[in-house]
Amino acid sequence: MEITLPHAHSRQDIRARLRDRTADIASFVPGGMANVDTSWSGDDRMDMVITAMGQTVSGGIDIADDHVTITVDLPFMLTMMEPMIASSIREHGPKLLA
């Protein structure tokens, strides 16, 4: 799953906002009680591993000049929840960038 969210900040500002708000990501996961581990594999790529409800989901956030692209690799068991997860990302993702 891939979702693009626009932003009006510099890449440096977006990196800082993501670093400062990483802990908030867990609260955006439907059902709550999520564990989120992040790492940076480059200046403009934050990798994530999210564990919730007995499932592990990997993904990342790629920063571009005017948008971020959020990718989430859903395991088969969660594919039926893709619309709900995408909706949650579209609702809460801009809060990470604001």
ABEGO torsion letter per residue (X at the ends): XBBBBBBABBAAAAAAAAAAAAAAAAAABBGEGBBBBBBBABAABBBBBBBBGGBBBBEBBBBBAABBBBBBBBBAAAAAAAAAAAAAAAAAAAAAAX
